Every structure is written in structure tokens, then in C-alpha cells.
Amino acid sequence: LVLPIIIDKVLPGTTIVSDLWSAYGGIKKLPVKYHHETVNHSKHFVDPDTGACTNGVESMWQKFKMKHKSRYCCI
């Protein structure tokens, strides 16, 4: 479900930073090439080898959800 969205919305060559959720596992096998960096949250928040960190993305999504909660959610 995630991979078709990536192909449709993300430009080739983009760096994608994610955790190790299995839905992201096929990114490196896609016909369109992306640079995929991962963070293993059970070991660290920032990957010591690549510097990959998902906290900024997660923070942005939290702000979006709070701003648009009444529009997209039943309260």
C-alpha cells in the first residue's frame, strides 16, 4: 500500500528516511531508484553510520494532524 504512493508522489533520487516498518522493506526493489536510509528505533534514535533520524518527519506529521484534526477526524 505504501510503495505505490511513493512511486506516484516521490521524485526519483529522493532520500527516504524511515524506520524498519515492513511496509518500507520493498523500497530498494522498486523500479524507480530512491536512496533509502533506515533507523532501528530499538537500538537508537539516530543511525550512527548515516545520521538518519525520523524525529523531524514524525514531528511534522503530528503538527499536521493537530491542525487538521477537526477536518479529517470524527470528534
Secondary structure as UniProt FT lines:
FT   HELIX           2..9
FT   TURN            12..13
FT   STRAND          15..19
FT   HELIX           22..24
FT   TURN            25..26
FT   HELIX           27..29
FT   STRAND          35..39
FT   TURN            41..43
FT   TURN            48..50
FT   HELIX           55..72
//
